[in-house]
Amino acid sequence: MKVLLINGSPRANGNTSELVNRLRIAAGNKAEIEEIRIFDKGIKGCMNCGACQKSVPGTFCVIGDDMSALYEKFLGSDLTILASPIYMWQFTPCTLAFLNRLHCLCRSEDFSYNDMAGKKMAVLITSGAEEEVADYAVKGLRDFCEFFSIEYKGDLRVPFAKKEKISSGECDEKVKEFAAKVLG
């Protein structure tokens, strides 16, 4: 299985990245995981210019930035896993920008094309508070998936996340269950 893992954490060696490492271990040889750290990339938010909605199918967003290279990776993957800490009840801004910019893959006015239909998505979440703090972000992602006909495979939330807690193996059982669920 080809997995695109979009890591939206600002910290290359923080809690979310450690959770990604534990997922790699749990996945073993069940998946080929390509991780892309997007925090350091130049990905602008959607401008709602509408150009993508008037363009020819297969044409991506007109904004010329680092997102351009991610469309083919997204389309070529069997599963996309987002990895993000929760800041102020939401995914990081770069994670949200990635999601918003996927809109160019579907003509949502009439659904005459939808390159996202049938794709699969899941999410790894770390937060400094209780699990429920991620509810708002997860609900938004589930709605996004439903609207664009993406199969939502699930989420793994690590509340009160600390790198030491994650690396010690304390979360490994949950990570293994998540891996089994989303990787099949």
mmCIF file of the C-alpha atoms, coordinates in Angstrom:
data_MODEL
# 
_entry.id   MODEL 
# 
loop_
_atom_site.group_PDB 
_atom_site.id 
_atom_site.type_symbol 
_atom_site.label_atom_id 
_atom_site.label_alt_id 
_atom_site.label_comp_id 
_atom_site.label_asym_id 
_atom_site.label_entity_id 
_atom_site.label_seq_id 
_atom_site.pdbx_PDB_ins_code 
_atom_site.Cartn_x 
_atom_site.Cartn_y 
_atom_site.Cartn_z 
_atom_site.occupancy 
_atom_site.B_iso_or_equiv 
_atom_site.pdbx_formal_charge 
_atom_site.auth_seq_id 
_atom_site.auth_comp_id 
_atom_site.auth_asym_id 
_atom_site.auth_atom_id 
_atom_site.pdbx_PDB_model_num 
ATOM 1   C CA . MET A 1 1   ? 0.000   0.000  0.000   1.00 0.00 ? 1   MET A CA 1 
ATOM 2   C CA . LYS A 1 2   ? 1.331   3.423  -0.966  1.00 0.00 ? 2   LYS A CA 1 
ATOM 3   C CA . VAL A 1 3   ? 0.796   5.956  1.836   1.00 0.00 ? 3   VAL A CA 1 
ATOM 4   C CA . LEU A 1 4   ? 1.303   9.705  1.612   1.00 0.00 ? 4   LEU A CA 1 
ATOM 5   C CA . LEU A 1 5   ? 1.849   11.058 5.111   1.00 0.00 ? 5   LEU A CA 1 
ATOM 6   C CA . ILE A 1 6   ? 1.443   14.827 5.367   1.00 0.00 ? 6   ILE A CA 1 
ATOM 7   C CA . ASN A 1 7   ? 3.143   16.002 8.545   1.00 0.00 ? 7   ASN A CA 1 
ATOM 8   C CA . GLY A 1 8   ? 1.917   19.485 9.471   1.00 0.00 ? 8   GLY A CA 1 
ATOM 9   C CA . SER A 1 9   ? 3.849   19.861 12.703  1.00 0.00 ? 9   SER A CA 1 
ATOM 10  C CA . PRO A 1 10  ? 6.199   22.830 13.031  1.00 0.00 ? 10  PRO A CA 1 
ATOM 11  C CA . ARG A 1 11  ? 8.616   20.673 15.045  1.00 0.00 ? 11  ARG A CA 1 
ATOM 12  C CA . ALA A 1 12  ? 10.711  18.184 13.088  1.00 0.00 ? 12  ALA A CA 1 
ATOM 13  C CA . ASN A 1 13  ? 11.439  16.153 16.221  1.00 0.00 ? 13  ASN A CA 1 
ATOM 14  C CA . GLY A 1 14  ? 8.386   16.865 18.322  1.00 0.00 ? 14  GLY A CA 1 
ATOM 15  C CA . ASN A 1 15  ? 5.421   14.862 19.579  1.00 0.00 ? 15  ASN A CA 1 
ATOM 16  C CA . THR A 1 16  ? 3.691   14.470 16.219  1.00 0.00 ? 16  THR A CA 1 
ATOM 17  C CA . SER A 1 17  ? 6.888   13.365 14.482  1.00 0.00 ? 17  SER A CA 1 
ATOM 18  C CA . GLU A 1 18  ? 7.486   10.778 17.197  1.00 0.00 ? 18  GLU A CA 1 
ATOM 19  C CA . LEU A 1 19  ? 3.942   9.478  16.689  1.00 0.00 ? 19  LEU A CA 1 
ATOM 20  C CA . VAL A 1 20  ? 4.707   9.198  12.955  1.00 0.00 ? 20  VAL A CA 1 
ATOM 21  C CA . ASN A 1 21  ? 7.839   7.183  13.822  1.00 0.00 ? 21  ASN A CA 1 
ATOM 22  C CA . ARG A 1 22  ? 5.757   4.795  15.942  1.00 0.00 ? 22  ARG A CA 1 
ATOM 23  C CA . LEU A 1 23  ? 3.302   4.394  13.057  1.00 0.00 ? 23  LEU A CA 1 
ATOM 24  C CA . ARG A 1 24  ? 6.176   3.460  10.726  1.00 0.00 ? 24  ARG A CA 1 
ATOM 25  C CA . ILE A 1 25  ? 7.207   0.724  13.171  1.00 0.00 ? 25  ILE A CA 1 
ATOM 26  C CA . ALA A 1 26  ? 3.624   -0.536 13.516  1.00 0.00 ? 26  ALA A CA 1 
ATOM 27  C CA . ALA A 1 27  ? 3.105   -0.514 9.748   1.00 0.00 ? 27  ALA A CA 1 
ATOM 28  C CA . GLY A 1 28  ? 6.166   -2.678 9.156   1.00 0.00 ? 28  GLY A CA 1 
ATOM 29  C CA . ASN A 1 29  ? 6.160   -3.867 5.559   1.00 0.00 ? 29  ASN A CA 1 
ATOM 30  C CA . LYS A 1 30  ? 2.383   -3.378 5.109   1.00 0.00 ? 30  LYS A CA 1 
ATOM 31  C CA . ALA A 1 31  ? 2.925   0.075  3.639   1.00 0.00 ? 31  ALA A CA 1 
ATOM 32  C CA . GLU A 1 32  ? 5.366   2.219  1.734   1.00 0.00 ? 32  GLU A CA 1 
ATOM 33  C CA . ILE A 1 33  ? 5.103   5.499  3.635   1.00 0.00 ? 33  ILE A CA 1 
ATOM 34  C CA . GLU A 1 34  ? 6.309   8.728  2.066   1.00 0.00 ? 34  GLU A CA 1 
ATOM 35  C CA . GLU A 1 35  ? 6.353   11.481 4.653   1.00 0.00 ? 35  GLU A CA 1 
ATOM 36  C CA . ILE A 1 36  ? 6.291   15.107 3.582   1.00 0.00 ? 36  ILE A CA 1 
ATOM 37  C CA . ARG A 1 37  ? 6.818   17.769 6.219   1.00 0.00 ? 37  ARG A CA 1 
ATOM 38  C CA . ILE A 1 38  ? 4.797   20.720 4.982   1.00 0.00 ? 38  ILE A CA 1 
ATOM 39  C CA . PHE A 1 39  ? 5.444   23.293 7.721   1.00 0.00 ? 39  PHE A CA 1 
ATOM 40  C CA . ASP A 1 40  ? 8.693   24.407 6.061   1.00 0.00 ? 40  ASP A CA 1 
ATOM 41  C CA . LYS A 1 41  ? 7.209   24.418 2.576   1.00 0.00 ? 41  LYS A CA 1 
ATOM 42  C CA . GLY A 1 42  ? 5.678   27.444 0.944   1.00 0.00 ? 42  GLY A CA 1 
ATOM 43  C CA . ILE A 1 43  ? 2.011   26.445 0.712   1.00 0.00 ? 43  ILE A CA 1 
ATOM 44  C CA . LYS A 1 44  ? -0.384  29.353 0.576   1.00 0.00 ? 44  LYS A CA 1 
ATOM 45  C CA . GLY A 1 45  ? -4.014  29.075 1.517   1.00 0.00 ? 45  GLY A CA 1 
ATOM 46  C CA . CYS A 1 46  ? -6.752  28.923 -1.098  1.00 0.00 ? 46  CYS A CA 1 
ATOM 47  C CA . MET A 1 47  ? -7.600  32.363 -2.513  1.00 0.00 ? 47  MET A CA 1 
ATOM 48  C CA . ASN A 1 48  ? -11.069 31.264 -3.649  1.00 0.00 ? 48  ASN A CA 1 
ATOM 49  C CA . CYS A 1 49  ? -10.255 32.767 -7.053  1.00 0.00 ? 49  CYS A CA 1 
ATOM 50  C CA . GLY A 1 50  ? -12.355 30.115 -8.800  1.00 0.00 ? 50  GLY A CA 1 
ATOM 51  C CA . ALA A 1 51  ? -9.800  29.462 -11.548 1.00 0.00 ? 51  ALA A CA 1 
ATOM 52  C CA . CYS A 1 52  ? -9.674  25.753 -10.697 1.00 0.00 ? 52  CYS A CA 1 
ATOM 53  C CA . GLN A 1 53  ? -13.438 25.507 -11.042 1.00 0.00 ? 53  GLN A CA 1 
ATOM 54  C CA . LYS A 1 54  ? -13.290 26.861 -14.584 1.00 0.00 ? 54  LYS A CA 1 
ATOM 55  C CA . SER A 1 55  ? -10.229 24.931 -15.725 1.00 0.00 ? 55  SER A CA 1 
ATOM 56  C CA . VAL A 1 56  ? -9.909  21.680 -17.630 1.00 0.00 ? 56  VAL A CA 1 
ATOM 57  C CA . PRO A 1 57  ? -10.019 18.508 -15.476 1.00 0.00 ? 57  PRO A CA 1 
ATOM 58  C CA . GLY A 1 58  ? -6.522  17.467 -14.488 1.00 0.00 ? 58  GLY A CA 1 
ATOM 59  C CA . THR A 1 59  ? -5.350  21.065 -14.183 1.00 0.00 ? 59  THR A CA 1 
ATOM 60  C CA . PHE A 1 60  ? -4.248  21.925 -10.690 1.00 0.00 ? 60  PHE A CA 1 
ATOM 61  C CA . CYS A 1 61  ? -4.372  25.155 -8.693  1.00 0.00 ? 61  CYS A CA 1 
ATOM 62  C CA . VAL A 1 62  ? -3.053  28.296 -10.373 1.00 0.00 ? 62  VAL A CA 1 
ATOM 63  C CA . ILE A 1 63  ? -1.081  29.326 -7.283  1.00 0.00 ? 63  ILE A CA 1 
ATOM 64  C CA . GLY A 1 64  ? 2.515   28.505 -8.116  1.00 0.00 ? 64  GLY A CA 1 
ATOM 65  C CA . ASP A 1 65  ? 3.986   27.268 -4.844  1.00 0.00 ? 65  ASP A CA 1 
ATOM 66  C CA . ASP A 1 66  ? 5.167   24.044 -3.182  1.00 0.00 ? 66  ASP A CA 1 
ATOM 67  C CA . MET A 1 67  ? 1.664   22.578 -3.224  1.00 0.00 ? 67  MET A CA 1 
ATOM 68  C CA . SER A 1 68  ? 2.004   22.012 -6.980  1.00 0.00 ? 68  SER A CA 1 
ATOM 69  C CA . ALA A 1 69  ? 4.284   19.009 -6.386  1.00 0.00 ? 69  ALA A CA 1 
ATOM 70  C CA . LEU A 1 70  ? 1.870   17.415 -3.904  1.00 0.00 ? 70  LEU A CA 1 
ATOM 71  C CA . TYR A 1 71  ? -1.158  16.895 -6.163  1.00 0.00 ? 71  TYR A CA 1 
ATOM 72  C CA . GLU A 1 72  ? 0.368   13.977 -8.086  1.00 0.00 ? 72  GLU A CA 1 
ATOM 73  C CA . LYS A 1 73  ? 1.615   12.453 -4.836  1.00 0.00 ? 73  LYS A CA 1 
ATOM 74  C CA . PHE A 1 74  ? -1.878  12.708 -3.346  1.00 0.00 ? 74  PHE A CA 1 
ATOM 75  C CA . LEU A 1 75  ? -3.507  11.235 -6.444  1.00 0.00 ? 75  LEU A CA 1 
ATOM 76  C CA . GLY A 1 76  ? -0.918  8.462  -6.663  1.00 0.00 ? 76  GLY A CA 1 
ATOM 77  C CA . SER A 1 77  ? -1.335  7.300  -3.082  1.00 0.00 ? 77  SER A CA 1 
ATOM 78  C CA . ASP A 1 78  ? -3.685  4.593  -1.824  1.00 0.00 ? 78  ASP A CA 1 
ATOM 79  C CA . LEU A 1 79  ? -4.099  6.406  1.489   1.00 0.00 ? 79  LEU A CA 1 
ATOM 80  C CA . THR A 1 80  ? -3.272  9.873  2.775   1.00 0.00 ? 80  THR A CA 1 
ATOM 81  C CA . ILE A 1 81  ? -2.570  10.231 6.471   1.00 0.00 ? 81  ILE A CA 1 
ATOM 82  C CA . LEU A 1 82  ? -2.496  13.717 7.927   1.00 0.00 ? 82  LEU A CA 1 
ATOM 83  C CA . ALA A 1 83  ? -0.368  14.184 11.052  1.00 0.00 ? 83  ALA A CA 1 
ATOM 84  C CA . SER A 1 84  ? -0.946  17.359 13.008  1.00 0.00 ? 84  SER A CA 1 
ATOM 85  C CA . PRO A 1 85  ? -0.913  18.733 16.502  1.00 0.00 ? 85  PRO A CA 1 
ATOM 86  C CA . ILE A 1 86  ? -4.047  20.543 17.573  1.00 0.00 ? 86  ILE A CA 1 
ATOM 87  C CA . TYR A 1 87  ? -3.614  24.274 18.104  1.00 0.00 ? 87  TYR A CA 1 
ATOM 88  C CA . MET A 1 88  ? -6.652  26.244 19.213  1.00 0.00 ? 88  MET A CA 1 
ATOM 89  C CA . TRP A 1 89  ? -9.071  23.358 18.461  1.00 0.00 ? 89  TRP A CA 1 
ATOM 90  C CA . GLN A 1 90  ? -7.811  22.976 14.897  1.00 0.00 ? 90  GLN A CA 1 
ATOM 91  C CA . PHE A 1 91  ? -5.107  21.415 12.730  1.00 0.00 ? 91  PHE A CA 1 
ATOM 92  C CA . THR A 1 92  ? -2.058  23.573 12.066  1.00 0.00 ? 92  THR A CA 1 
ATOM 93  C CA . PRO A 1 93  ? -2.521  26.298 9.427   1.00 0.00 ? 93  PRO A CA 1 
ATOM 94  C CA . CYS A 1 94  ? -0.272  24.494 6.915   1.00 0.00 ? 94  CYS A CA 1 
ATOM 95  C CA . THR A 1 95  ? -2.352  21.313 7.299   1.00 0.00 ? 95  THR A CA 1 
ATOM 96  C CA . LEU A 1 96  ? -5.532  23.292 6.668   1.00 0.00 ? 96  LEU A CA 1 
ATOM 97  C CA . ALA A 1 97  ? -3.938  24.997 3.657   1.00 0.00 ? 97  ALA A CA 1 
ATOM 98  C CA . PHE A 1 98  ? -3.058  21.564 2.224   1.00 0.00 ? 98  PHE A CA 1 
ATOM 99  C CA . LEU A 1 99  ? -6.662  20.388 2.625   1.00 0.00 ? 99  LEU A CA 1 
ATOM 100 C CA . ASN A 1 100 ? -8.164  23.589 1.212   1.00 0.00 ? 100 ASN A CA 1 
ATOM 101 C CA . ARG A 1 101 ? -5.947  23.490 -1.839  1.00 0.00 ? 101 ARG A CA 1 
ATOM 102 C CA . LEU A 1 102 ? -7.152  19.966 -2.720  1.00 0.00 ? 102 LEU A CA 1 
ATOM 103 C CA . HIS A 1 103 ? -10.391 21.622 -3.828  1.00 0.00 ? 103 HIS A CA 1 
ATOM 104 C CA . CYS A 1 104 ? -8.935  22.081 -7.316  1.00 0.00 ? 104 CYS A CA 1 
ATOM 105 C CA . LEU A 1 105 ? -9.253  18.314 -7.793  1.00 0.00 ? 105 LEU A CA 1 
ATOM 106 C CA . CYS A 1 106 ? -13.041 18.552 -7.958  1.00 0.00 ? 106 CYS A CA 1 
ATOM 107 C CA . ARG A 1 107 ? -15.515 20.755 -9.785  1.00 0.00 ? 107 ARG A CA 1 
ATOM 108 C CA . SER A 1 108 ? -17.854 21.124 -6.826  1.00 0.00 ? 108 SER A CA 1 
ATOM 109 C CA . GLU A 1 109 ? -20.457 23.168 -8.705  1.00 0.00 ? 109 GLU A CA 1 
ATOM 110 C CA . ASP A 1 110 ? -21.671 20.193 -10.741 1.00 0.00 ? 110 ASP A CA 1 
ATOM 111 C CA . PHE A 1 111 ? -19.258 17.372 -9.806  1.00 0.00 ? 111 PHE A CA 1 
ATOM 112 C CA . SER A 1 112 ? -18.518 16.850 -13.514 1.00 0.00 ? 112 SER A CA 1 
ATOM 113 C CA . TYR A 1 113 ? -15.154 15.624 -12.252 1.00 0.00 ? 113 TYR A CA 1 
ATOM 114 C CA . ASN A 1 114 ? -13.902 14.668 -8.806  1.00 0.00 ? 114 ASN A CA 1 
ATOM 115 C CA . ASP A 1 115 ? -10.407 13.228 -8.694  1.00 0.00 ? 115 ASP A CA 1 
ATOM 116 C CA . MET A 1 116 ? -10.751 12.788 -4.924  1.00 0.00 ? 116 MET A CA 1 
ATOM 117 C CA . ALA A 1 117 ? -13.690 10.375 -5.142  1.00 0.00 ? 117 ALA A CA 1 
ATOM 118 C CA . GLY A 1 118 ? -12.673 7.016  -3.766  1.00 0.00 ? 118 GLY A CA 1 
ATOM 119 C CA . LYS A 1 119 ? -9.466  8.276  -2.118  1.00 0.00 ? 119 LYS A CA 1 
ATOM 120 C CA . LYS A 1 120 ? -8.841  7.312  1.520   1.00 0.00 ? 120 LYS A CA 1 
ATOM 121 C CA . MET A 1 121 ? -7.779  9.572  4.388   1.00 0.00 ? 121 MET A CA 1 
ATOM 122 C CA . ALA A 1 122 ? -6.916  9.197  8.071   1.00 0.00 ? 122 ALA A CA 1 
ATOM 123 C CA . VAL A 1 123 ? -5.327  11.436 10.695  1.00 0.00 ? 123 VAL A CA 1 
ATOM 124 C CA . LEU A 1 124 ? -2.797  11.239 13.538  1.00 0.00 ? 124 LEU A CA 1 
ATOM 125 C CA . ILE A 1 125 ? -3.349  13.883 16.216  1.00 0.00 ? 125 ILE A CA 1 
ATOM 126 C CA . THR A 1 126 ? -1.343  15.078 19.191  1.00 0.00 ? 126 THR A CA 1 
ATOM 127 C CA . SER A 1 127 ? -2.550  17.679 21.648  1.00 0.00 ? 127 SER A CA 1 
ATOM 128 C CA . GLY A 1 128 ? -1.663  19.216 24.959  1.00 0.00 ? 128 GLY A CA 1 
ATOM 129 C CA . ALA A 1 129 ? -5.161  18.690 26.335  1.00 0.00 ? 129 ALA A CA 1 
ATOM 130 C CA . GLU A 1 130 ? -7.876  16.059 26.502  1.00 0.00 ? 130 GLU A CA 1 
ATOM 131 C CA . GLU A 1 131 ? -8.922  14.024 23.455  1.00 0.00 ? 131 GLU A CA 1 
ATOM 132 C CA . GLU A 1 132 ? -12.127 16.003 22.918  1.00 0.00 ? 132 GLU A CA 1 
ATOM 133 C CA . VAL A 1 133 ? -10.144 19.131 21.988  1.00 0.00 ? 133 VAL A CA 1 
ATOM 134 C CA . ALA A 1 134 ? -9.647  17.505 18.561  1.00 0.00 ? 134 ALA A CA 1 
ATOM 135 C CA . ASP A 1 135 ? -13.395 16.962 17.982  1.00 0.00 ? 135 ASP A CA 1 
ATOM 136 C CA . TYR A 1 136 ? -13.848 20.208 16.045  1.00 0.00 ? 136 TYR A CA 1 
ATOM 137 C CA . ALA A 1 137 ? -10.928 19.479 13.682  1.00 0.00 ? 137 ALA A CA 1 
ATOM 138 C CA . VAL A 1 138 ? -11.962 15.849 13.157  1.00 0.00 ? 138 VAL A CA 1 
ATOM 139 C CA . LYS A 1 139 ? -15.561 16.843 12.446  1.00 0.00 ? 139 LYS A CA 1 
ATOM 140 C CA . GLY A 1 140 ? -14.337 19.281 9.808   1.00 0.00 ? 140 GLY A CA 1 
ATOM 141 C CA . LEU A 1 141 ? -12.145 16.608 8.222   1.00 0.00 ? 141 LEU A CA 1 
ATOM 142 C CA . ARG A 1 142 ? -14.986 14.085 8.228   1.00 0.00 ? 142 ARG A CA 1 
ATOM 143 C CA . ASP A 1 143 ? -17.265 16.634 6.542   1.00 0.00 ? 143 ASP A CA 1 
ATOM 144 C CA . PHE A 1 144 ? -14.524 17.410 3.990   1.00 0.00 ? 144 PHE A CA 1 
ATOM 145 C CA . CYS A 1 145 ? -14.169 13.697 3.220   1.00 0.00 ? 145 CYS A CA 1 
ATOM 146 C CA . GLU A 1 146 ? -17.910 13.185 2.907   1.00 0.00 ? 146 GLU A CA 1 
ATOM 147 C CA . PHE A 1 147 ? -18.332 16.174 0.587   1.00 0.00 ? 147 PHE A CA 1 
ATOM 148 C CA . PHE A 1 148 ? -15.534 15.085 -1.731  1.00 0.00 ? 148 PHE A CA 1 
ATOM 149 C CA . SER A 1 149 ? -16.408 11.343 -1.564  1.00 0.00 ? 149 SER A CA 1 
ATOM 150 C CA . ILE A 1 150 ? -13.194 10.436 0.272   1.00 0.00 ? 150 ILE A CA 1 
ATOM 151 C CA . GLU A 1 151 ? -13.353 7.423  2.573   1.00 0.00 ? 151 GLU A CA 1 
ATOM 152 C CA . TYR A 1 152 ? -12.509 8.553  6.105   1.00 0.00 ? 152 TYR A CA 1 
ATOM 153 C CA . LYS A 1 153 ? -10.542 5.696  7.672   1.00 0.00 ? 153 LYS A CA 1 
ATOM 154 C CA . GLY A 1 154 ? -10.254 7.056  11.197  1.00 0.00 ? 154 GLY A CA 1 
ATOM 155 C CA . ASP A 1 155 ? -8.092  8.958  13.625  1.00 0.00 ? 155 ASP A CA 1 
ATOM 156 C CA . LEU A 1 156 ? -5.630  8.324  16.400  1.00 0.00 ? 156 LEU A CA 1 
ATOM 157 C CA . ARG A 1 157 ? -5.539  10.952 19.117  1.00 0.00 ? 157 ARG A CA 1 
ATOM 158 C CA . VAL A 1 158 ? -2.809  11.250 21.726  1.00 0.00 ? 158 VAL A CA 1 
ATOM 159 C CA . PRO A 1 159 ? -4.012  13.642 24.436  1.00 0.00 ? 159 PRO A CA 1 
ATOM 160 C CA . PHE A 1 160 ? -1.562  15.380 26.786  1.00 0.00 ? 160 PHE A CA 1 
ATOM 161 C CA . ALA A 1 161 ? 1.128   14.321 24.339  1.00 0.00 ? 161 ALA A CA 1 
ATOM 162 C CA . LYS A 1 162 ? 4.739   14.227 25.429  1.00 0.00 ? 162 LYS A CA 1 
ATOM 163 C CA . LYS A 1 163 ? 7.495   12.881 23.206  1.00 0.00 ? 163 LYS A CA 1 
ATOM 164 C CA . GLU A 1 164 ? 8.833   10.714 26.037  1.00 0.00 ? 164 GLU A CA 1 
ATOM 165 C CA . LYS A 1 165 ? 5.400   9.169  26.578  1.00 0.00 ? 165 LYS A CA 1 
ATOM 166 C CA . ILE A 1 166 ? 5.085   8.342  22.879  1.00 0.00 ? 166 ILE A CA 1 
ATOM 167 C CA . SER A 1 167 ? 8.644   7.053  22.419  1.00 0.00 ? 167 SER A CA 1 
ATOM 168 C CA . SER A 1 168 ? 8.427   4.886  25.558  1.00 0.00 ? 168 SER A CA 1 
ATOM 169 C CA . GLY A 1 169 ? 5.839   2.713  23.832  1.00 0.00 ? 169 GLY A CA 1 
ATOM 170 C CA . GLU A 1 170 ? 2.974   3.842  26.055  1.00 0.00 ? 170 GLU A CA 1 
ATOM 171 C CA . CYS A 1 171 ? 0.833   4.510  22.969  1.00 0.00 ? 171 CYS A CA 1 
ATOM 172 C CA . ASP A 1 172 ? 2.008   1.545  20.904  1.00 0.00 ? 172 ASP A CA 1 
ATOM 173 C CA . GLU A 1 173 ? -1.134  -0.541 21.328  1.00 0.00 ? 173 GLU A CA 1 
ATOM 174 C CA . LYS A 1 174 ? -3.297  2.320  20.059  1.00 0.00 ? 174 LYS A CA 1 
ATOM 175 C CA . VAL A 1 175 ? -0.850  2.911  17.185  1.00 0.00 ? 175 VAL A CA 1 
ATOM 176 C CA . LYS A 1 176 ? -0.953  -0.778 16.204  1.00 0.00 ? 176 LYS A CA 1 
ATOM 177 C CA . GLU A 1 177 ? -4.765  -0.769 16.253  1.00 0.00 ? 177 GLU A CA 1 
ATOM 178 C CA . PHE A 1 178 ? -4.807  2.384  14.116  1.00 0.00 ? 178 PHE A CA 1 
ATOM 179 C CA . ALA A 1 179 ? -2.297  0.893  11.651  1.00 0.00 ? 179 ALA A CA 1 
ATOM 180 C CA . ALA A 1 180 ? -4.329  -2.311 11.345  1.00 0.00 ? 180 ALA A CA 1 
ATOM 181 C CA . LYS A 1 181 ? -7.519  -0.303 10.788  1.00 0.00 ? 181 LYS A CA 1 
ATOM 182 C CA . VAL A 1 182 ? -6.238  2.149  8.173   1.00 0.00 ? 182 VAL A CA 1 
ATOM 183 C CA . LEU A 1 183 ? -3.752  -0.094 6.368   1.00 0.00 ? 183 LEU A CA 1 
ATOM 184 C CA . GLY A 1 184 ? -6.091  -3.066 6.232   1.00 0.00 ? 184 GLY A CA 1 
# 
